[in-house]
Amino acid sequence: MSTTEAGTERAVKQVAYYKGCLASLSAKELDIATQALAPKLGLELVELESVTCCGAGDIHEAEPDYYVHLNARILAYAEATGCDTLMTVCNVCTLNLRQANFMLTGDSELLARVNENLASVGVPAYSGGVEVRHFLWEIAEGDGYELLKDAAHKGLKGLKVAPFYGCQILRPSKIMGFEDPDRPWSLERIIEACGGESIDYPAKIKCCGFPIIQAREETAMGELIQPIEQAIEAGADVMVTPCPLCHLSLDAWQQKLEASTGRKLGMPVLHLAQLVGVAAGLEEAELKFKRHIVDPRPALERLEV
């Protein structure tokens, strides 16, 4: 059981935790903040071992059958933990795993063939008993949301936050299904529950440009500058995103945008777990802001105590 400040007890939810590639490597700060924050939000993370990348969009397009096996392997190991939920912290991982799960649970012949192949390399069979959910969804409603409100004791008062969803946490709605892709609400609800002011702007549901950066950098930069410019114009102090790939684009590529436009942007971008972590009073060692290209700490000094 977990106990809130008001003394209300709620059952701890045990989830299989799939951190994916970025939170394991270049965005380790996301994993560190998530691990530190989880107990405050009633989540017990059962970390998966011996799992690989979900393949992003590349393997799905080049080798669709390999993609299904790759994600089925992750789902099988998640199911083997005994958890009903596989929790992710990445939009792309969420989409790939939910899409593979949709395919496997909707086609008994495909599931049988994949399980036979997985068994040949010692992977447990997958029965389809796992639901893939993003960390965002876990804290935007239900018990997770109630615990969030209790945990955010420090708050974000005085901070104007621009939510950036990106595209793959919202679409296709048939696979994702959590909220209206044209009128999402989850990030705004979390920001406001933490005491911050949510800033609205059109590009919050657009692509960050990451999928095409290698092939068409100029086009990707055109996509990227829209949310940053709009967030600045709307008066945001910081941006927040539930996706480490979007974070990589928004944070690291600002230098490219500044060089190409001659403008100083300097918009700090936080991972969702970091923003909630600030509201919950996590220490710097648990937030790792030093790993960011645009340092968010000066903006966070505006918080009203």
N, C-alpha and C positions, 0 to 999 in steps of 0.2 A: 504494500500500500504506500501511497505518497500522501503527505500532509501539507496542505496549503497554509498560508499565514493565518487565515481565518479558522484553521483547525479542521477543515473539511477533508475527509479521507477519500481518495479515489484510487482505484486499482491501477497499478503500473502496467502499461502496455508493452509487452515484449515484441520487438520487431527485428527481423533479419535486416541487417544494415549493409547496403551495397554502396560504397563510397565512389566507385568508378575510378577512372584514370586521373582526372584533374585533381580531385581532392586527395588523391594518394601521392601526387607528384607536384606539379607546378602551383596548385592551389591548396597546399596543405593547411593553410589557415582556415579553410572552410571545414575540413575534417576536425581540426582541433577545437574550433568554436562549437561545432555540432556535438562533439563528444562531451564538452564541458556543460553545454546547455541542456542536453537531453534529460538528465535526472530532474531538473527543475520543471520540466514539461511532462513528467509522467511517462517518459520513454526509457525503456531498457534496451540498449543496442546490442544485438548479437551479431558481432562482426563476422562476415563471411571470409573464409580463407580459401586459397586455391582457386579463386575466380579470376576471370580475365576482363578485358575491355568488352563493352557491349557491341563494339564495331562501328558505332556512330552511324552516319548515313553512307559511308564509303563501302563497307562490306555488304550492306543491304542491297546496294545497287549493283555491285560487281559480282557478288556470289550469294544470291538470296537463300539458297539452301544451307550454305555454311552459316549464314547469319542466324537462321532459325536454330540450328544446332548450338551455336555459340551462346545464344540467349537462353535456350532451353537448359543448358548446363548450369547457368546462373540460377535460374528458377528452381531447378532440381535441388541444388545445394541449399537454397533458401528454404524450400519445403522440408528438407531434412533436419532443419533446426527445430521444427515443430511450431514455428511461428506462422500465423495466418497472413501476415503482412510483410512484404519486402519493401523497405523504405529506401528511397534514393534521395540524393541532394543535387541532382543534375537533370535539367529538362530533357536533354538528348537521351540519357539513360532511361528516363521514365518513359519516353515515347517508344524507344526500341524494345524495352522489356514488356511494356503493355501490348505493343503490336504483336510481338512474338507469342505472348500469352493468349491473345485473341485468336491467333491462327491455330495454336495448338489445342486449345479447349474447344474450338469450333470444328475440328477435323480429327476424328478418332483414328483414321488411318495414318495421318501425318504424325500424330502423337505416338502411335505404336512404332512407326518406323524410326522416329527420332530416339525414342527410349531404347530400342534395340541397338542402335548405333552407340548411344551413350553408355549402355551396359558393357559394350565391348571394350571400353576404356576405363571401366570401373566407376562410372558415375551413377548415383542412385536414380531410380526411375522417377519421373515426374507425373503426378496425377492431375495437376491443374488446380491444386488447392491453395494457391497463393495469390493474393491481390497486390499489385504493384502500386504504391502510393508515394508521392513526393512529400518531403518534409513540410513543404508549404501547406499541403492539404491537411496534414496531421494537426497543424496548429491554427488553422483558419476556422475550424468549426468543432462542435462537440466538446468532449472533456479536454482535449488538447487546447482549445481556445480558452476555456475557463481557467485552466492552469497557467496559460500564457498571461492572462490578466493578473493573476496572483503573483507570478514570477517577475513581472515587469515593474518592480517596486521603485526602481530608480527613475524609470520613465525616459521619455524623449521630449519633454516639454521645451518649447522654444525652437525645435528643429523642424525644418521644412524638408520633407522627404518625397522625392519623385520615384514612384514605382516603375520598374521596367520588367515586364513579363517576358519579352522575347516571343518567339513564335511557337516553339515546340512544346511548351507547357499547355498551350491552348488548342492546338490543331494537330490532326483532325479531331473534331469534337466527338466523332463516333468512337474513337479509340480513347481519348483523354476523358471527356465526359464530366469533368468536375464543375465547370462554370461556362457561361456564355463567352465564346472566344472574342466577340465584339464588345462585350460589356463585362469584363471580369471585375471581381470585387475583393478577392482574397487578400492581396497585398495591402490594399487600402484599409481593409478591416484590421489587419495585423498592426499596421502603422498607427492607426488611431487607438487601438487597444493598448499600445505602448505609450500613448500620450503624445505622439508626434502629429504634425499636420501633413496630411497627404496632398501632394500637388498633382493636379490633373493636366495631361497634355496628350495630343493625338498619337504620337509615335511610341507610346508605352507598350503597344501590342505589335510593333513592327519587328522585323528581323534585325539582328545586330550586324549582319554582314559576314559573320564568321564562315559560313559554308562556302563562300566564293572568294575568300581573300587570296588564296593561292592562284586561282585562275583569272580573276578579274578584280585586281586590287582597287582600281579607281571606282568601280561600281560599288564595291564593299565599303569604301570610305564614304561614298555618297549616302549609303544606308546608315552608316554609323553616326554621322554628324547630326542627323535629324533629331534623335532623342536627346543627345547632349545639348545641342543648341536650344531645343524647346524647353528642356528642364531648366537651363540657365535663365532663359527669358521668362519662365514662369516663377522664378524666384527661389528655386530649390537650393538648399544647402548641400544636400547629398542625394545620390541615387541609390536604389537598392534593387538587387536582382536575385531570383532563386536559381540562376544557372551559372555555373563557373565558366562556361564558354562565352556567355554574354559578358560576364565580368572581365574575362581576359580581353575581349574586344573593347569594351567601354573604358577600362582602366589603362591597359597597356598601349592601346593604339591612339590614345589622345595625343601622344607626342608626334605621331605621324600626321594627325590632323592639324596640330599646331604648326608643324613645319610646312604643310601644304597650303594652309590658309593664312598664315602669318598672324593668327589670333592666339591669345593666351586663354585657354579654356579652364583647366584646373578644377574639373568637377570630380569630387571624390565619389567612388563607387563601392558600396558595401555588399558583401554576401548577406543573404537573409539571416543566417544564423548569427552573423556579427552584429547586425542591427538589433535583433532581439536580445543578443548578448549584452550590448551596451545598456539597453533598458533594464536588463536583469542584474546589472552590476558586475559582469564578468571582469576579471583583471586583464591587463594588457597582455600578459603571458598566455591568456586563453583566446585573445582576439587577433594577435599577430599583425597589427596594422603596418608594421615595418616592412612587410612583404608586398605592400601595395606600391604601385608606381606613383599614383596621386595620393599623398598622405591625407587620410581623412581626419586626423587628430585636431588640426586647427579648426575645422568646421564643427567638430563635436564639442569644442570648448564653449560653443554658444548655448549648450544645454543649460536650462534653468534648474538649479538644485532646489 
